[in-house]
Amino acid sequence: MDKVASSGNDEFYTPVYAIEPLIKYLKPGSTIWCPFDTEESNFVKILGGGNEVIHSHINEGKDFFKEPIPDCDYIISNPPYSLKGEVLQRLFEIGKPFAMLVGVVGLFESQKRFNMFKDNDFEVMYFNKRVAYFKDYNEQKPSLNPPFSSVYVCHNILPKQIIFEEIKK
């Protein structure tokens, strides 16, 4: 089984309001790789305003763990929930600035992830509200209002280790 081949429970999409707070920390005119996104993705659409966005998705045969890294300034997305640890580990190995929107529950709880974070420089963006993800781009109505908060785990993007941003639902 491919690492990125994940259950349907991993395929939730990000609303625009959860992407907007990140934009002010990005250099305009950048090239951004969204490795877990199709052209329908709000990451692709919102970040594409003034930037070049390269998108790829496992459904298009593009496996994040096997694909060559495109020439880009940032790597930004909402990775499969069940693979967040593996995704973050690979991103730290790649070394490019990144921002991944992930659930905060259990983020630091395994010894492997604890060591990964301890051994790497990273930043976290906390929100004042929970992100309500959706399953259908045509409706974009919240299909999951999770019982956990989401944060951006970043590397070389935010000006300090912890940033607090307000989202407007």
Disulfide bonds with the S-S distance in Angstrom:
none
